[in-house]
Amino acid sequence: MKRFGRLVVAIGAITLFAHGTPAEGRTVPFSAFAPTRALETRYVYAGGAAQRQAIERAVEDVVSEMLPLIRSVARKRLLESNGILESLEFSLSGDPLALKYIGDRIIEAPRSGKAVPWKDENGDPVRVSLRLQGTTLVQQLSDNRGSRRNTYVFGPDGKLTMHVRIESSMMPKPLEYSLTYKKAA
């Protein structure tokens, strides 16, 4: 039973990266945040039910390779922590780069791509970096349990595609999926 308990705790550790929660630094409500400039561009989710179902299939693919005893716990936690972000806001013209999501949470990180310490909403420390490469923004969150990479591809037509890859030693393989957003009016 002790071994099973450790497995459940380990699966719980996955949720940081499955949720993609920002960490230490700018974790105050947006209204209390005083950036050096306004966030420039807002996107809203446009992927519909098909992409919601794709997340479910991706989670099922990962948990299908787990031990039967922990499969249902892992499935539930991964689905709960991979809810779709209904809106994303970006400021990419200055330094630091800024990204707002999950309610009013903001991540700021140097344009250089240097990882900075943050704390997730549970107070656990992680490292986060933002790196802009042409029309692609790569966000990396990591700690000793695993990592999450969100790759945001900005299209010329006002569309944004968010590619997610979550890796953890507690999962048999990475969890991967993509979401589509459109520029808000």
Secondary structure as UniProt FT lines:
FT   HELIX           2..19
FT   HELIX           30..32
FT   STRAND          41..45
FT   HELIX           48..63
FT   TURN            64..65
FT   HELIX           68..81
FT   STRAND          87..91
FT   STRAND          97..101
FT   TURN            102..104
FT   STRAND          105..109
FT   TURN            111..112
FT   STRAND          116..119
FT   TURN            121..122
FT   STRAND          125..133
FT   TURN            134..135
FT   STRAND          136..143
FT   TURN            144..145
FT   STRAND          146..154
FT   TURN            156..157
FT   STRAND          159..168
FT   TURN            169..170
FT   STRAND          175..183
//
